[in-house]
Amino acid sequence: MASTEAPGCSWPGDDPLMIQYHNEEWGTPLHDDQKLFEFLVLDAFQAGLSWKTILHKRKNFEKAFAGFDPVKVSKFTEKKIETLLQDAGIIRNQLKIRATVTNAQRFLEVQKEFGTFDKYIWQFTNHKTIDTKRKSISEIVATSPESDAMSKDLQKRGFKFVGSTICYAFMQAAGIVNDHIMSCPRHKEVKKMSDR
C-alpha cells in the first residue's frame, strides 16, 4: 500500500529555518561539548513550546547565553539574570533562565568527572546512535527507556528541566537517536555517519 505521507520528515513544514535545521543538523551525531550544551539549553527552553519558536530565537539565545559557553554561563550573577528577564529576544521564563545557569554549573562538574560531557551523555546508548527505523512520523515516540535513564541520572546530578521528554528531544537533536523516517534521505546519511 502506498504511503500517503510525502517522502521525508514532514515536521519542518514549509518553514525555511526548520527545513535547514532538519537538513543540516537534526539527528546528526554530535560530539562537541559546546554544541551539546547548546542543545541542552534550547531543549530546556522548548518545554511547553514549539521547536519553531525556539529555532527562530536561536541567535538571540546564543547572544544572551554567551555563545553557549558553559563556563561563562555558570558565572551569571543575579544582575545578569535580571537583565535576561528583560530580554524580549528570548523566552523570559525565570525558572528556565535560572535552570540554564544551574545546568551550566552541573555540566562543568560532569566534564570534570568524565573528561567530556560527550563521553557521559553517549553512555546511555552505549556510545552508539540508535536507529529507530520509523516508517512514518506517527511512529515517533516522546520518550524511551534510554531517555528515562538519562533524565533520572541528570536529575540526580542536579540538572533542571531534564524530564524524559526533553531528554528524548535532545537525543533526537544530537543524533543519539536517528528519528528521521526511513523514506527521508537524511535517514541514510545519519546512518552512514553513525556506522563510521
C-alpha positions in Angstrom: 0.0 0.0 0.0 1.4 3.4 -1.0 2.1 5.8 1.8 0.0 9.0 1.9 2.9 10.8 3.6 5.4 12.7 1.5 8.8 11.2 1.3 11.0 12.5 4.1 10.2 14.0 7.5 7.1 16.3 7.3 7.5 18.1 10.6 9.6 21.1 9.3 6.6 22.1 7.2 7.4 24.9 4.8 9.4 27.0 7.2 12.9 27.6 5.7 14.6 27.7 9.0 13.0 24.5 10.1 13.9 22.8 6.8 17.5 24.0 7.1 17.7 22.7 10.7 16.3 19.3 9.6 18.6 19.0 6.6 21.8 20.1 8.2 21.6 19.5 12.0 18.7 17.4 13.4 19.8 13.8 14.0 23.5 14.4 13.1 25.6 12.5 15.7 27.1 15.3 17.8 30.2 15.0 19.9 31.2 18.7 20.5 30.6 19.7 24.2 29.7 23.3 23.4 27.1 22.2 20.8 25.7 19.6 23.3 25.4 22.3 25.9 23.6 24.5 23.3 21.0 21.8 22.6 20.6 21.1 26.3 19.8 24.8 26.8 17.5 25.1 23.8 15.6 21.9 24.6 15.0 23.1 28.2 13.5 26.3 26.8 11.4 24.4 24.4 9.4 22.7 27.3 5.8 23.5 26.7 6.6 25.4 23.4 7.1 24.6 19.8 10.6 23.9 18.4 9.8 26.5 15.7 9.5 29.2 18.4 12.9 28.3 19.8 14.6 28.0 16.5 13.5 31.4 15.4 15.0 32.9 18.6 18.2 30.8 18.5 20.5 33.7 17.6 19.1 35.7 20.4 19.6 32.8 22.8 23.2 32.5 21.6 23.8 36.2 22.3 22.0 36.1 25.7 23.9 33.0 26.9 27.5 33.9 26.0 27.7 31.9 22.8 26.5 28.8 24.8 29.8 28.8 26.7 29.1 26.8 29.9 32.0 28.3 31.8 30.6 31.9 31.2 27.0 30.9 31.8 27.9 29.1 35.1 29.1 32.5 36.4 26.0 34.5 35.6 25.1 36.8 38.5 21.7 37.9 39.8 22.2 41.1 37.9 22.8 39.2 34.7 19.6 37.1 35.3 17.6 40.3 35.9 18.9 41.6 32.5 17.9 38.4 30.8 14.4 38.7 32.3 14.0 42.0 30.3 15.3 40.5 27.1 12.4 40.2 24.7 14.5 38.3 22.2 14.5 35.1 24.3 11.8 33.3 26.4 11.6 35.3 29.6 10.9 32.4 31.9 12.7 32.9 35.2 12.7 29.2 36.1 14.2 28.3 32.7 16.8 31.1 32.8 17.9 30.1 36.4 17.9 26.4 35.3 20.3 27.3 32.5 22.8 28.8 35.0 22.4 25.7 37.2 22.8 23.3 34.3 26.0 25.1 33.2 27.4 24.5 36.6 26.4 20.8 36.6 27.7 20.5 33.0 31.1 21.6 34.2 31.0 19.0 37.0 30.2 16.3 34.6 33.1 17.4 32.3 35.4 17.2 35.3 34.3 13.7 36.2 34.1 12.2 32.7 36.7 14.3 30.8 34.0 15.4 28.4 30.2 15.8 28.6 30.1 13.8 25.3 31.6 10.8 27.0 29.0 11.0 29.7 25.9 11.6 27.6 26.5 9.0 25.0 26.9 6.2 27.6 23.1 5.9 27.8 23.1 4.3 24.3 26.5 2.6 24.7 28.1 5.3 22.6 26.1 4.4 19.5 23.3 6.1 17.6 20.0 4.1 18.0 18.5 3.7 14.5 14.7 3.7 15.3 13.7 2.7 11.7 10.5 4.6 11.8 8.3 4.3 8.7 6.1 7.4 9.5 6.0 10.5 11.7 3.2 8.9 13.7 5.6 6.2 14.9 7.9 8.7 16.6 7.7 8.5 20.4 8.1 11.2 23.1 10.3 9.1 25.5 12.3 5.9 25.5 14.0 3.7 28.2 17.2 5.5 27.4 15.7 9.0 27.8 14.2 7.8 31.1 17.6 6.7 32.3 19.3 9.9 31.1 16.6 12.0 32.7 16.9 10.2 36.0 20.7 10.5 36.1 20.8 14.2 35.1 18.2 15.0 37.8 20.2 13.1 40.4 23.2 15.3 39.4 21.1 18.4 39.9 20.2 19.4 36.4 16.8 21.1 35.9 14.3 20.9 33.0 15.6 17.5 32.0 12.4 15.3 32.1 12.4 12.3 29.9 10.5 14.1 27.0 13.1 16.9 27.0 15.9 14.3 27.1 14.4 12.4 24.1 14.1 15.7 22.1 17.8 16.3 23.0 18.7 12.8 21.9 16.9 13.4 18.5 18.7 16.7 18.0 22.1 15.4 19.0 21.8 12.2 16.8 21.9 9.9 19.8 18.7 8.5 18.1 18.1 8.6 14.4 14.5 9.5 14.2 14.5 10.5 10.5 11.8 8.4 9.0 13.1 5.7 6.6 11.9 7.4 3.4 13.8 10.6 4.4 17.2 11.0 2.6 18.7 12.2 5.9 18.0 8.8 7.5 20.6 7.1 5.3 23.1 10.0 5.7 22.8 9.8 9.5 23.1 6.0 9.4 26.3 6.3 7.4 27.8 8.8 9.9 26.7 6.6 12.8 28.3 3.4 11.3 31.7 5.0 11.0 
